[in-house]
Amino acid sequence: QVQVVESGGGLVQPGGSLRLSCSASGRIFSNYNMAWYRQAPGKQRELVASINMNSRRNYADYVKGRFTISRDNAKNTMYLQMYSLKPEDISIFYCNASWVGDFWGQGPYVTFSS
């Protein structure tokens, strides 16, 4: 059984930084193509960044230069380092693991503190 679990969401100051983590178990982690999606209130889910099994990275234009996706296969974990967070980044961030099927986590919520 494949389990995808995210962590690291929460409150952040505008312009601040946050790192999300995602672990995927149940199969050989290095075989997964991994990605982060986000869904803002009232909007559709959209791709933020992806990293395939060969560590090739792809970013949405609106996060280029601000977000970095990475993976550590020895720890079965993928990361999303976010810098210079903007109000439009407030979203639920979902981790996706793809290999002979698509598997999703529950999604940590990233929002700004007052």
N, C-alpha and C positions, 0 to 999 in steps of 0.2 A: 504494500500500500504506500503510495507516494504522499508525503506530507510536506507542505510548503509553509514556512513560518517566518513572518517578518518581525522586526523589532527596530526600535530607535526613533519612532515618531514622537511628537509632542509639541510643546510650545517653543517658539523661537522668536527672537527679535527681528524686525525687518532689517535686512542687510546682514543678518547673521548666518551661521552655518549649522548644518546638521548632517549626521551620517545615519543612513538606514542600512540594515543588514537583513539578509534573507538566507535561510538555510533550507535545503531540499533533501529529503531523505527517501529511502525506499528503493533507489536505483543508484547506479554509478554516477556520482555528481558530475564528473568531468564530461560525461556524454550529453548533459543538458545544454541546450541553448537557453540562456537566461535573459530576462528583460524586466524593466520597471515600466509600469503604466501609472497614470494618475487620472483621477476623476474629481473635478471641482464641482461644487454644488450647482445643480441645474445643467450640468454639461455632460457630454459623452466621455467615455474613457478614451484616453489617448496614450500613445507610446511616448515615453520619456527617453529611454536609452536601452540598448541591448548589447549583449556580449555573447558571442557564440562559443562553441566548444573549442575553437582555436584561438579564443580571446580577441577576436576581431570586434571592434566597438563601433556602434552607430548611435548618433544622438539626434534628437529633435532640434531643429534650428533654435528654438526659444530657450534651450538650456546649454547650447554650445559655449564653452568658455567659463561656465558657472558650475556645471555638474560633472562628476567623474564616476564612471562605472568601472568596477573591477571585480575580480573573483579570486578566491583562494581554494583551489580544489582539494588541498590537503585538509581544509577545515569544512569542506562542503558548504561554503558560504559565498554569497555575492554581496557587494556593497554598492551604495550610491552615496557619494560624498557631495553635499550640496553647499555651495557658497553663494553669497550675495542674494539671499532669498528675497523675493518680491511678493507683494500682496497677491498677485495672480498665481503664485505657487501654492497657495493654500489649497490642499486637496487631500483626498485619500490616495495613498500610494500603494499599488498592488504589485507584488512580485509574481512573475510568470516563469515557470520551468517547462520547457518543451522538449520532448523526446518520446516518440511513439505515444503521443497524447499531450494535452495541454493541462497544466496544473496551476492552480492559483492559491495565493494566500488570502488571509482575511483583510489585510490592508491597514497599516498604521496611518493615523491622521496627523497631518502636519498643519499647524496653525500658528498664528502670531500671538505673542503675549502682548498685553496692553502696556 
